[in-house]
């Protein structure tokens, strides 16, 4: 049976009838004793985090839960339930929207911070930003916000918690310094402030806690799933049927051949 038993190999969970061990720890000893952020850490890292690290991870998860029904992922969840999907279908549809453009900035910011760290730290921020915009994208991930101006209110609070964690010895503060150095580099280039946003701030936390870039997106998906679930469930109670992205009275712009003539109301 070894060829069958070895089809899947994992260090995450072991089971037999009447027994479940997660990362070697009996599930009944975890239930009621660890928080959900601690459990996430245990699953991903194989060990329980220090209390301060768990609090910092929890703060990042809390900060990113929702950004309103105009966010594409939330809008998709609400539209999905009006089309008859159950909550799990609405959540799956919404999470699938969290890709490189909508949902990927945190992962990209952790990657950028890592490049800066490897290039010498905060002093290398300007050169690395130039390299990023030349080779990857004109958009610097984690900085600036089209809605929250002049400052994304979530970012300063998260950075303040990082400062507390540094004082407590939870993390080094290296990536917080790198994030601030990117802000300074963008100010020098743009001639105006381009403040860190939620993605840049949570990326600081994920990098400080040692999470690699792909997990930054995965953790964001976990966080935003709470908002997705809330909006989908609310829409179920509000009702509605086959709701699209705009009210029916609004029409799209047609710029093809032979447009239909419309008569404006008197």
C-alpha positions, 0 to 999 in steps of 0.5 A: 500500500506504500504507493497509495499512501505516498500519493500525497505527502504532507507535514501538515496533518495526520489522522486516524479514527478518533485522532487529528494532529495538526503539525504534530499537535492534537486538535483538541489541545489547540481548540479553545487555546489558540486564536485563528491568526495563531492557527493560520501561522501554525498551518503555514509555518509549522509552529505557533507564533510568539504573542506579539507576532500573532497580534501583528498578523491579526492587525494586518488581517483585520485592516484589509477585510473590506473596501466597499461594494464598489470593489470588483471582488465585493461587487462580484459576490453581490451580483453572484447571489442575485444570480442564484449562487449560494454563499460558497459560489459567491465567495469563490467567484469573488476570490477569483477576482483577486489577481495581479491588478485587483488583489496582487499589490501586497504580494508585489510590494513584499517582492519589491521590499525584498529586492530593496533589502537584497540590494542594500536596504533603504539606501537602495530604494530609489534605484530599485524603484527605478528598476521596478518601473522600468522592468515591471510596471509604471505603478509602484505597488503599495503606494498611492490610492485613487480614493483615499487622499491624502492618506489611506487611514489604515496605513499609519495605524499599521505602521504604528503597530509595527513600531510597537512590535519593534520596541517589543523585539517582535521584528526588526523594523527593516522593512518598515524603514524600506517602506518609508524609503520608497515613500521618500523616493516617490516624493523625490520623483513625483514632487508630491507625496505618494503615501503608503496604502493598505497594500504597502502597509500590510506588505511591511507586516508580512515582510517583517514577519517573514512571510514570502510574497505569494503568502502575502496574497494568500493572506490578503485573500483570507482577510478579504473573504470576510468582507466578501462573505458579509456582503454576499450574505447581506445581499441575500437578505436584501434580495434582487434578481440578476443585478448587473454592475449598473442599474438597468436605466443606465446604458453603456457607450456604443462606438461601433457602426450603425448606432441605434437612434434614440429619442430624448424625452421632452 
